[in-house]
Amino acid sequence: MSATRLVKSRMRLLFSLLCLIMGMTMLLAPASTTAKTYQKAVWIPVDSTIERGLESFLHRAFADAQKQQADLVILHINTPGGEVNAADSGSHACDSLH
């Protein structure tokens, strides 16, 4: 057997063993079956171009969600893009939720 073939066959064997070990680990690992439950969810759609007003819109939407005592906020973003600075400001509004 040439050196190249030997290296390739050893690499295949190593890869096969690695896949087998990973598969066995996944089978033997305890499955997490508990899911967090939420009492109140609020859906916030963002469907237009991202502009300077996004941050104030998000602050109002998040304040409204807090008034509704929402424990889950779903921010659905379907936008063609827009201003980078406005997107950055919007991300800071999301960070303020923590």
C-alpha positions as CSV (number, residue, x, y, z in Angstrom):
1,M,0.0,0.0,0.0
2,S,1.4,3.4,-0.8
3,A,1.9,6.0,1.8
4,T,-0.9,8.2,0.4
5,R,-3.4,5.3,0.5
6,L,-2.4,4.4,4.1
7,V,-2.9,8.0,5.2
8,K,-6.3,8.2,3.5
9,S,-7.5,4.9,5.0
10,R,-6.4,6.0,8.5
11,M,-8.1,9.3,8.1
12,R,-11.3,7.5,7.1
13,L,-11.0,5.2,10.0
14,L,-10.5,8.1,12.4
15,F,-13.4,10.0,10.9
16,S,-15.6,6.9,11.2
17,L,-14.7,6.4,14.8
18,L,-15.3,10.1,15.6
19,C,-18.8,9.8,14.0
20,L,-19.5,6.7,16.0
21,I,-18.4,8.3,19.3
22,M,-20.5,11.4,18.6
23,G,-23.5,9.3,17.7
24,M,-23.2,7.2,20.8
25,T,-22.8,10.3,22.9
26,M,-26.0,11.7,21.5
27,L,-27.9,8.5,22.2
28,L,-26.7,8.2,25.7
29,A,-27.0,11.8,26.7
30,P,-30.2,12.6,28.7
31,A,-32.8,14.3,26.5
32,S,-34.0,17.7,27.7
33,T,-37.8,17.4,27.5
34,T,-38.8,20.5,29.5
35,A,-39.7,23.6,27.6
36,K,-40.2,27.0,29.1
37,T,-43.8,28.1,29.1
38,Y,-44.9,31.7,28.6
39,Q,-48.1,33.3,29.8
40,K,-48.2,36.3,27.5
41,A,-46.4,36.8,24.2
42,V,-46.3,40.0,22.1
43,W,-45.5,40.0,18.4
44,I,-43.7,43.1,17.0
45,P,-43.5,43.2,13.2
46,V,-40.8,45.3,11.5
47,D,-41.7,45.2,7.8
48,S,-40.4,48.5,6.4
49,T,-37.0,49.9,5.5
50,I,-34.9,50.5,8.6
51,E,-34.8,54.2,9.2
52,R,-34.0,56.6,12.1
53,G,-37.5,56.1,13.6
54,L,-36.9,52.4,14.3
55,E,-35.4,53.0,17.8
56,S,-38.3,55.0,19.0
57,F,-40.7,52.5,17.5
58,L,-39.0,49.7,19.3
59,H,-39.0,51.6,22.6
60,R,-42.7,52.2,22.3
61,A,-43.4,48.6,21.3
62,F,-41.3,47.2,24.2
63,A,-43.0,49.6,26.7
64,D,-46.4,48.5,25.4
65,A,-45.3,44.8,25.9
66,Q,-44.3,45.6,29.4
67,K,-47.6,47.3,30.1
68,Q,-49.3,44.1,28.8
69,Q,-47.0,42.1,31.2
70,A,-45.6,40.1,28.4
71,D,-43.0,37.6,29.3
72,L,-42.1,36.9,25.7
73,V,-41.5,39.4,22.9
74,I,-41.2,38.1,19.3
75,L,-39.5,40.6,17.1
76,H,-40.3,39.6,13.5
77,I,-37.9,41.5,11.1
78,N,-38.7,41.3,7.4
79,T,-37.0,44.3,5.9
80,P,-35.1,45.0,2.7
81,G,-32.4,46.8,4.8
82,G,-31.8,50.4,5.4
83,E,-29.5,52.7,7.4
84,V,-26.7,51.0,9.4
85,N,-26.8,53.6,12.2
86,A,-30.6,53.0,12.5
87,A,-30.1,49.3,12.8
88,D,-27.4,49.8,15.4
89,S,-29.7,52.0,17.4
90,G,-32.5,49.4,17.1
91,S,-30.1,46.8,18.5
92,H,-29.4,49.0,21.5
93,A,-33.1,49.3,22.1
94,C,-33.3,45.4,22.1
95,D,-30.3,45.3,24.6
96,S,-32.2,47.6,26.9
97,L,-34.7,44.8,27.5
98,H,-32.3,42.9,29.7
